[in-house]
Amino acid sequence: MEEYCPICKKELEMEEVLEEIDEGTGIYVRTQVCPVCGEGLTDEMEYIRARKELNEQKNILIAEQKIFKLENSLALHFPKSVTDLLELHEKELVKIYITGNKKIMIEPC
């Protein structure tokens, strides 16, 4: 069966390569790359498998911080490496969840 690139519409045999799903994760998907226009095509099931693997990755310790008192509350300082990774900015609203085993999850709104 003949295959055509959805971008350049050329008949072709695609070259299969491994492509990292998100930079630095070490999780790869098999992607077919059009040798004519360079478009990458990933099978939906392959993409779902990789995303599931990414979601199941163990938590990675980025920093250890001491909790400190700030007026009548307790506060936690987020290092720049964490705020850069999460793309958090000053005065940005976040959601704070308490999960099982006394774990805290913070998610940008």
C-alpha positions as CSV (number, residue, x, y, z in Angstrom):
1,M,0.0,0.0,0.0
2,E,1.3,3.4,-0.9
3,E,1.9,6.0,1.8
4,Y,1.7,9.7,1.4
5,C,3.0,12.4,3.6
6,P,0.0,14.5,5.0
7,I,2.0,17.7,4.6
8,C,3.8,17.5,1.3
9,K,1.5,14.8,-0.2
10,K,4.6,13.0,-1.7
11,E,4.5,9.2,-2.1
12,L,7.2,7.9,0.2
13,E,8.7,5.3,2.5
14,M,9.1,7.0,5.8
15,E,12.2,6.5,8.0
16,E,11.4,5.4,11.5
17,V,13.3,7.2,14.3
18,L,13.1,7.5,18.1
19,E,12.1,10.9,19.3
20,E,12.1,12.0,23.0
21,I,8.5,12.8,24.0
22,D,9.5,15.7,26.3
23,E,13.1,16.9,26.6
24,G,15.0,15.4,29.5
25,T,12.4,12.6,30.2
26,G,14.3,9.8,28.6
27,I,11.0,8.5,27.2
28,Y,10.9,8.0,23.5
29,V,8.3,7.4,20.8
30,R,8.8,5.7,17.5
31,T,8.2,8.5,14.9
32,Q,8.1,8.2,11.2
33,V,9.9,11.2,9.5
34,C,9.2,12.2,5.9
35,P,12.5,12.4,4.1
36,V,11.0,15.0,1.7
37,C,9.6,17.7,4.1
38,G,10.8,16.4,7.5
39,E,7.4,16.1,9.1
40,G,7.2,13.7,12.0
41,L,4.3,11.3,12.4
42,T,3.6,9.3,15.5
43,D,1.1,6.5,15.8
44,E,-1.7,7.4,18.3
45,M,-1.2,4.2,20.3
46,E,2.5,4.8,20.5
47,Y,1.9,8.3,21.7
48,I,-0.6,7.1,24.4
49,R,1.9,4.5,25.6
50,A,4.7,7.0,25.9
51,R,2.4,9.5,27.8
52,K,1.3,6.8,30.2
53,E,4.9,5.9,30.8
54,L,5.7,9.6,31.4
55,N,2.8,9.9,33.9
56,E,4.1,6.8,35.8
57,Q,7.6,8.1,36.2
58,K,8.7,8.3,39.8
59,N,8.7,11.7,41.4
60,I,12.1,13.4,41.0
61,L,13.6,15.3,43.9
62,I,14.5,18.8,42.7
63,A,15.2,20.6,46.0
64,E,14.9,20.4,49.7
65,Q,13.7,23.5,51.4
66,K,13.0,24.5,55.0
67,I,9.6,25.8,55.9
68,F,9.8,29.2,57.5
69,K,7.4,31.6,59.4
70,L,6.0,34.5,57.4
71,E,3.8,36.7,59.6
72,N,1.1,34.3,61.0
73,S,1.6,31.6,58.4
74,L,4.2,29.1,57.3
75,A,5.8,29.6,53.9
76,L,8.0,27.6,51.5
77,H,10.5,29.2,49.2
78,F,10.6,27.8,45.6
79,P,14.0,27.8,44.0
80,K,14.4,29.3,40.6
81,S,15.0,25.8,39.1
82,V,11.5,24.7,40.3
83,T,9.7,27.9,39.1
84,D,11.4,27.7,35.7
85,L,10.5,24.0,35.3
86,L,6.9,24.6,36.2
87,E,6.8,28.0,34.4
88,L,5.5,29.7,37.6
89,H,5.6,33.5,37.9
90,E,5.3,36.0,40.8
91,K,1.6,36.5,41.9
92,E,0.5,33.6,39.7
93,L,-2.5,31.7,41.1
94,V,-1.9,28.0,41.9
95,K,-4.0,25.1,43.1
96,I,-2.8,23.3,46.2
97,Y,-3.9,19.7,46.8
98,I,-3.2,17.4,49.7
99,T,-2.9,13.8,48.5
100,G,-2.6,10.5,50.3
101,N,0.3,10.0,52.7
102,K,0.5,13.8,53.5
103,K,1.9,14.7,50.1
104,I,1.3,18.2,48.6
105,M,0.6,18.7,44.9
106,I,0.8,22.2,43.4
107,E,-0.6,22.9,40.0
108,P,-0.7,26.1,38.0
109,C,-4.3,27.3,37.4
